Amino acid sequence: MATTSQSRSEELSLLKTQLYTACEETFGADYDKPMTQDDLFALEVVPPKDIKKLMEVITALTNERLLVPVNLHSGLAWKLRPEAEAAKYKLLTSQEQSLVYELIDNAGADGAWQQDMKKKLNIQENTLKKVLKELESRRLIRQVTDVANISKKIWIKYNLKQSAKSTGGPFYTDSTLDEGFIEALMGLIMELARQKGSYLSSSKGTDRRRSASPVLPKKGYVNGHTSEAAMRSRKRGADAMMKDEPEDSNGSAKGISPVAAPVVQKPKRTTVRLPLPAGYIDYITVEEICDEANNIAKGQPLEPRDIQQLLDVLMWDGRIEQIRIGERVGYRAVRVAKQNPERVPLDSPDFWERPVNGLTTAPCGRCPVFELCEEGGPVWAGGCEYFDQWLA
């Protein structure tokens, strides 16, 4: 009988080691993956359909804290625990310490609330505080703060990084919302969406259709000669008026100081930002924005899900819009209408065009050849190329 019992113990120890090794080799370092009964049978360590033998091995591994039981919708499953973490349970000297540490261990990066532990374990508060203090002194656990409720006492494993859910993610610094950092990131996102989702167009480089001036004789011209009536009816310039005045001995007109000829200024080249044509597919994506944003991050790397939160805020504000072409999802800045200055100030960078007045931009007000403009002349309003650009 003793030999049989020893043989079963050796067999169980061997199967236990083989099963744990097979789990590590198959699932690698994914200790969060739940393994079902079928998954463990598929490792071909325990004889197939020998459920009794499999449960004996699982129970032995669970008692040694190498397997963690979890409840799924489909039934019971188990997670693998690293041997180094399982060895920490051997340092615990009481059942209370084991139960408290196990609750904190299973809570993971979110941590375990002290009041929840008290209810689940049904122990006195003084006893719980004593156990927590002992585990903290051994550097097995540590207390952290939850941004959702600062007054809560949350405990996690000592060497575990707190989850973004409880710390607030990269947008919090010492449990305080970093508004300056958020504004800087949103400004960067707007600039990237504006640059990658539009282009600069020069007003002189437009290829809009220009109407040509019809071939009409200029008034006052007959067979290539100018009539006297036409000469008298035409506007006289400053030089012509100065010639009619008598000159003094110095060569200047009496009573009139010399006036320089007006300087005709060429129209300045202006550029406006315009949307990209239909069918354009290379709008910036959340992954590309994340790569650019990490250059200004404060040491804590940003994830695409963090950038997506800011994009959702900008889309809700009507400053960013989503462009979906096939499987690619991009973003571009919304072109704000000048008819809605109450939504966005006129001097805001969200405006793609300069805020100007229609009267000051009329071509006649700054036309360099205004003196030559008349019906039938070389320049006239019906064939003015500047009007075409202004009205388009």
C-alpha positions as CSV (number, residue, x, y, z in Angstrom):
1,M,0.0,0.0,0.0
2,A,2.8,2.4,0.9
3,T,4.5,1.6,-2.4
4,T,1.3,2.3,-4.3
5,S,0.7,5.6,-2.5
6,Q,4.3,6.7,-3.2
7,S,3.9,5.8,-6.8
8,R,0.8,7.8,-7.2
9,S,2.5,10.8,-5.5
10,E,5.4,10.6,-7.8
11,E,3.1,10.3,-10.8
12,L,1.1,13.3,-9.6
13,S,4.3,15.4,-9.1
14,L,5.5,14.4,-12.5
15,L,2.2,15.3,-14.3
16,K,2.0,18.5,-12.3
17,T,5.5,19.6,-13.5
18,Q,4.8,18.5,-17.1
19,L,1.5,20.2,-17.3
20,Y,2.8,23.5,-16.0
21,T,5.8,23.4,-18.4
22,A,3.5,22.6,-21.3
23,C,1.3,25.6,-20.4
24,E,4.3,27.9,-20.4
25,E,5.6,26.6,-23.7
26,T,2.2,26.8,-25.4
27,F,0.9,30.1,-24.0
28,G,4.2,31.8,-23.5
29,A,4.2,34.8,-21.2
30,D,0.4,35.5,-21.6
31,Y,-0.5,34.9,-18.0
32,D,-3.9,36.6,-18.4
33,K,-5.1,34.0,-20.9
34,P,-7.8,31.7,-19.4
35,M,-7.3,28.0,-20.1
36,T,-10.3,25.7,-20.2
37,Q,-10.5,22.0,-19.5
38,D,-10.3,21.3,-23.2
39,D,-7.2,23.5,-23.6
40,L,-5.5,21.5,-20.8
41,F,-6.4,18.2,-22.4
42,A,-5.1,19.4,-25.8
43,L,-1.6,19.7,-24.2
44,E,-1.6,15.8,-24.2
45,V,0.0,15.6,-20.8
46,V,-2.9,13.9,-19.0
47,P,-4.5,10.9,-20.6
48,P,-7.5,11.9,-22.8
49,K,-10.9,12.0,-21.1
50,D,-9.4,11.2,-17.8
51,I,-11.1,14.0,-16.0
52,K,-10.4,12.6,-12.5
53,K,-6.6,12.6,-13.2
54,L,-6.8,16.1,-14.7
55,M,-8.6,17.5,-11.7
56,E,-6.1,16.0,-9.3
57,V,-3.2,17.8,-11.2
58,I,-5.1,21.1,-11.3
59,T,-5.9,20.9,-7.6
60,A,-2.2,20.3,-6.8
61,L,-1.2,23.3,-9.0
62,T,-3.9,25.5,-7.5
63,N,-2.8,24.7,-3.9
64,E,0.8,25.7,-4.9
65,R,-0.7,29.0,-6.3
66,L,0.7,28.1,-9.8
67,L,-2.9,28.1,-11.3
68,V,-5.6,30.7,-10.5
69,P,-9.2,29.6,-11.0
70,V,-11.5,32.1,-12.9
71,N,-15.2,32.0,-13.7
72,L,-16.2,32.5,-17.4
73,H,-19.6,32.5,-19.0
74,S,-18.7,29.1,-20.5
75,G,-17.7,27.6,-17.2
76,L,-14.6,27.3,-15.0
77,A,-11.1,28.1,-16.3
78,W,-7.6,28.7,-15.0
79,K,-4.9,31.3,-15.5
80,L,-1.2,30.6,-15.2
81,R,0.8,32.3,-12.4
82,P,4.6,32.8,-12.7
83,E,6.7,30.6,-10.3
84,A,8.4,33.7,-8.8
85,E,5.0,35.2,-7.9
86,A,3.7,31.8,-6.5
87,A,6.8,31.6,-4.3
88,K,5.8,34.8,-2.4
89,Y,2.9,32.9,-0.9
90,K,5.4,30.8,1.0
91,L,6.5,33.8,2.9
92,L,3.1,34.4,4.4
93,T,2.8,33.2,8.0
94,S,-1.0,33.2,8.6
95,Q,-4.2,32.3,6.8
96,E,-5.3,36.0,7.0
97,Q,-2.2,37.1,5.2
98,S,-2.7,34.5,2.5
99,L,-6.3,35.5,1.9
100,V,-5.6,39.2,1.9
101,Y,-2.6,38.9,-0.4
102,E,-4.6,36.6,-2.8
103,L,-7.4,39.2,-3.1
104,I,-4.9,41.9,-3.9
105,D,-3.0,39.6,-6.3
106,N,-6.2,38.7,-8.2
107,A,-7.3,42.3,-8.4
108,G,-4.3,43.0,-10.7
109,A,-3.4,46.6,-11.8
110,D,-6.8,48.0,-10.7
111,G,-6.0,47.2,-7.1
112,A,-8.3,46.1,-4.3
113,W,-10.3,48.5,-2.2
114,Q,-9.8,48.1,1.6
115,Q,-13.6,48.1,2.3
116,D,-14.2,45.4,-0.3
117,M,-11.6,43.2,1.3
118,K,-13.2,43.6,4.7
119,K,-16.6,42.5,3.3
120,K,-15.4,39.6,1.3
121,L,-13.2,38.1,4.0
122,N,-15.5,39.0,6.8
123,I,-12.7,40.1,9.2
124,Q,-12.4,42.9,11.7
125,E,-11.0,46.2,10.5
126,N,-8.2,46.2,13.0
127,T,-7.1,42.7,11.9
128,L,-7.2,43.8,8.3
129,K,-5.1,46.9,9.0
130,K,-2.6,44.8,10.9
131,V,-2.3,42.4,8.0
132,L,-2.0,45.1,5.4
133,K,0.7,46.8,7.4
134,E,2.7,43.5,7.7
135,L,2.4,42.8,4.0
136,E,3.5,46.4,3.2
137,S,6.5,46.1,5.4
138,R,7.6,43.0,3.5
139,R,7.2,45.0,0.2
140,L,4.6,42.6,-1.1
141,I,1.9,45.3,-1.5
142,R,1.6,49.1,-1.6
143,Q,-1.1,51.7,-1.3
144,V,-2.1,53.9,-4.3
145,T,-4.6,56.6,-5.0
146,D,-7.6,56.3,-7.4
147,V,-8.3,59.5,-9.3
148,A,-12.1,58.7,-9.3
149,N,-12.2,58.7,-5.5
150,I,-9.1,60.0,-3.7
151,S,-10.5,59.0,-0.3
152,K,-10.5,55.3,-1.3
153,K,-7.6,53.2,0.1
154,I,-6.5,51.0,-2.8
155,W,-3.9,48.3,-2.5
156,I,-1.9,46.6,-5.3
157,K,1.1,44.3,-5.5
158,Y,4.4,46.1,-4.8
159,N,6.1,45.5,-8.2
160,L,2.9,46.1,-10.3
161,K,2.2,49.2,-12.3
162,Q,-1.1,50.9,-11.5
163,S,-3.6,50.8,-14.3
164,A,-4.6,53.8,-16.4
165,K,-8.2,53.4,-15.1
166,S,-7.1,54.3,-11.6
167,T,-4.3,56.8,-12.4
168,G,-6.3,58.6,-15.1
169,G,-3.7,57.8,-17.8
170,P,-1.2,60.2,-19.2
171,F,-3.5,63.2,-18.8
172,Y,-3.1,63.2,-15.0
173,T,0.0,64.2,-13.0
174,D,0.0,63.3,-9.3
175,S,-3.7,62.6,-9.5
176,T,-4.4,66.1,-10.9
177,L,-5.7,66.7,-14.4
178,D,-2.9,68.3,-16.5
179,E,-5.0,70.8,-18.5
180,G,-1.9,72.5,-20.0
181,F,-0.7,69.2,-21.4
182,I,-4.1,68.4,-22.8
183,E,-4.4,71.8,-24.5
184,A,-0.9,71.3,-26.1
185,L,-1.9,67.9,-27.4
186,M,-5.2,69.2,-28.8
187,G,-3.4,72.1,-30.5
188,L,-0.9,69.7,-32.1
189,I,-3.8,67.4,-33.3
190,M,-5.6,70.4,-34.9
191,E,-2.4,71.6,-36.6
192,L,-1.6,68.1,-38.0
193,A,-5.2,67.6,-39.2
194,R,-5.2,71.1,-40.8
195,Q,-1.8,70.5,-42.6
196,K,-2.4,66.9,-43.7
197,G,-6.1,67.5,-44.7
198,S,-5.8,70.7,-46.8
199,Y,-3.4,72.6,-49.1
200,L,-2.3,76.1,-49.7
201,S,-3.5,77.8,-52.9
202,S,-2.2,81.0,-54.4
203,S,-4.7,83.5,-55.7
204,K,-2.4,84.3,-58.7
205,G,-1.9,80.7,-59.4
206,T,-5.5,79.7,-59.8
207,D,-6.7,78.0,-62.9
208,R,-10.2,79.3,-62.8
209,R,-11.7,80.1,-66.2
210,R,-11.1,83.7,-67.2
211,S,-13.5,85.4,-69.5
212,A,-11.9,87.1,-72.4
213,S,-12.6,90.7,-73.4
214,P,-14.6,90.9,-76.7
215,V,-12.9,92.7,-79.5
216,L,-14.6,96.1,-79.5
217,P,-13.2,99.4,-80.7
218,K,-12.4,101.7,-77.9
219,K,-14.6,104.8,-77.8
220,G,-12.9,107.7,-79.5
221,Y,-10.8,105.6,-81.8
222,V,-11.6,105.8,-85.5
223,N,-9.4,103.8,-87.9
224,G,-6.6,103.8,-85.4
225,H,-6.7,107.6,-84.7
226,T,-8.2,109.4,-81.7
227,S,-10.8,112.0,-82.3
228,E,-10.6,115.5,-80.7
229,A,-13.9,114.9,-78.8
230,A,-12.6,111.8,-77.4
231,M,-9.4,113.5,-76.3
232,R,-11.4,116.2,-74.6
233,S,-13.8,113.8,-72.8
234,R,-11.0,111.6,-71.4
235,K,-9.8,112.0,-67.9
236,R,-6.7,114.2,-67.7
237,G,-3.9,113.1,-65.5
238,A,-1.8,115.2,-63.1
239,D,1.0,115.6,-65.7
240,A,-1.4,116.9,-68.3
241,M,-2.9,119.5,-65.9
242,M,0.6,120.7,-64.9
243,K,1.5,121.4,-68.5
244,D,-1.5,123.8,-68.9
245,E,-0.3,126.0,-66.0
246,P,2.2,128.8,-66.7
247,E,5.7,128.1,-65.5
248,D,7.8,130.4,-63.5
249,S,11.5,131.0,-64.0
250,N,12.3,127.8,-62.1
251,G,10.3,125.6,-64.5
252,S,7.5,124.9,-62.0
253,A,3.8,125.7,-62.4
254,K,2.7,128.8,-60.6
255,G,0.9,128.0,-57.3
256,I,1.4,124.3,-57.7
257,S,4.2,122.3,-56.1
258,P,5.7,119.5,-58.1
259,V,3.8,116.3,-57.5
260,A,5.3,112.9,-58.1
261,A,3.5,110.5,-60.4
262,P,1.4,107.9,-58.5
263,V,3.1,104.6,-57.8
264,V,1.0,101.7,-59.1
265,Q,1.3,98.8,-56.7
266,K,1.0,95.3,-58.1
267,P,-1.6,93.1,-56.3
268,K,0.0,91.0,-53.6
269,R,0.1,87.3,-53.9
270,T,-2.3,85.9,-51.3
271,T,-2.6,82.3,-50.2
272,V,-5.6,80.5,-48.8
273,R,-6.0,77.1,-47.3
274,L,-8.5,74.9,-49.3
275,P,-9.8,71.4,-48.7
276,L,-8.3,68.5,-50.6
277,P,-10.2,67.1,-53.6
278,A,-12.7,64.2,-53.3
279,G,-11.1,60.8,-53.4
280,Y,-8.0,61.8,-51.4
281,I,-7.1,59.0,-49.1
282,D,-4.0,60.0,-47.2
283,Y,-5.7,61.8,-44.3
284,I,-3.7,61.5,-41.1
285,T,-4.7,58.5,-38.9
286,V,-4.8,58.2,-35.1
287,E,-1.6,56.1,-35.2
288,E,0.3,58.8,-37.1
289,I,-1.0,61.4,-34.7
290,C,0.1,59.3,-31.8
291,D,3.7,59.0,-33.2
292,E,3.9,62.8,-33.5
293,A,2.3,63.4,-30.0
294,N,4.9,61.2,-28.3
295,N,7.5,63.7,-29.2
296,I,6.0,66.2,-26.7
297,A,4.8,63.6,-24.1
298,K,6.2,64.0,-20.6
299,G,8.0,60.7,-20.4
300,Q,4.8,58.7,-20.3
301,P,4.2,57.1,-23.7
302,L,0.8,57.9,-25.3
303,E,-1.3,55.1,-26.8
304,P,-3.7,55.4,-29.8
305,R,-6.6,55.1,-27.4
306,D,-5.4,58.2,-25.5
307,I,-5.3,60.2,-28.8
308,Q,-8.7,58.8,-29.7
309,Q,-10.2,60.4,-26.6
310,L,-9.0,63.8,-27.6
311,L,-10.2,63.3,-31.2
312,D,-13.6,62.4,-29.9
313,V,-13.7,65.7,-28.0
314,L,-12.6,67.7,-31.0
315,M,-15.2,66.0,-33.2
316,W,-17.9,66.7,-30.6
317,D,-16.8,70.4,-30.7
318,G,-17.1,70.4,-34.5
319,R,-13.4,71.1,-35.2
320,I,-12.4,67.7,-36.5
321,E,-14.2,65.3,-38.8
322,Q,-13.6,61.7,-39.6
323,I,-13.0,60.6,-43.2
324,R,-13.5,56.8,-43.8
325,I,-12.2,55.5,-47.1
326,G,-12.4,51.7,-47.2
327,E,-10.6,50.3,-44.1
328,R,-8.6,53.5,-43.6
329,V,-9.9,56.0,-41.1
330,G,-8.4,59.5,-41.2
331,Y,-9.2,62.9,-39.8
332,R,-9.2,66.4,-41.1
333,A,-9.9,69.9,-39.7
334,V,-13.4,71.3,-40.4
335,R,-13.5,74.4,-42.5
336,V,-15.4,76.8,-40.4
337,A,-17.9,79.1,-42.2
338,K,-17.4,82.8,-41.8
339,Q,-21.1,83.2,-41.5
340,N,-20.9,81.7,-38.0
341,P,-18.4,83.9,-36.1
342,E,-20.2,83.2,-32.8
343,R,-19.0,79.6,-32.9
344,V,-15.3,80.4,-33.6
345,P,-13.8,83.9,-33.4
346,L,-12.7,85.5,-36.7
347,D,-9.1,85.5,-35.6
348,S,-9.0,81.9,-34.6
349,P,-6.6,79.6,-36.5
350,D,-9.6,77.3,-37.2
351,F,-10.5,79.7,-40.0
352,W,-8.7,78.6,-43.2
353,E,-9.1,81.9,-45.0
354,R,-8.2,85.3,-43.6
355,P,-11.1,87.3,-42.1
356,V,-11.6,90.1,-44.7
357,N,-14.3,92.5,-45.7
358,G,-16.0,92.1,-49.1
359,L,-15.7,95.9,-49.9
360,T,-12.0,96.0,-49.2
361,T,-11.3,93.0,-51.4
362,A,-13.3,94.2,-54.4
363,P,-10.8,94.3,-57.4
364,C,-11.7,97.9,-58.4
365,G,-10.4,99.2,-55.0
366,R,-6.9,98.0,-55.7
367,C,-6.8,97.6,-59.5
368,P,-3.4,98.7,-60.9
369,V,-4.9,99.7,-64.3
370,F,-8.0,101.5,-63.0
371,E,-7.3,104.5,-65.2
372,L,-7.5,102.4,-68.4
373,C,-10.8,100.7,-67.4
374,E,-13.7,101.7,-69.6
375,E,-16.3,100.1,-71.8
376,G,-14.7,99.0,-75.1
377,G,-11.1,99.7,-73.8
378,P,-8.3,97.3,-73.3
379,V,-9.5,96.7,-69.7
380,W,-13.2,96.6,-68.9
381,A,-15.3,95.1,-66.1
382,G,-17.0,92.5,-68.3
383,G,-13.7,90.8,-69.2
384,C,-11.8,91.5,-66.0
385,E,-9.8,88.4,-64.8
386,Y,-9.7,89.8,-61.3
387,F,-13.5,89.9,-61.1
388,D,-13.6,86.2,-62.2
389,Q,-11.3,85.3,-59.3
390,W,-13.2,87.5,-56.8
391,L,-16.6,86.2,-57.7
392,A,-15.7,82.5,-58.0
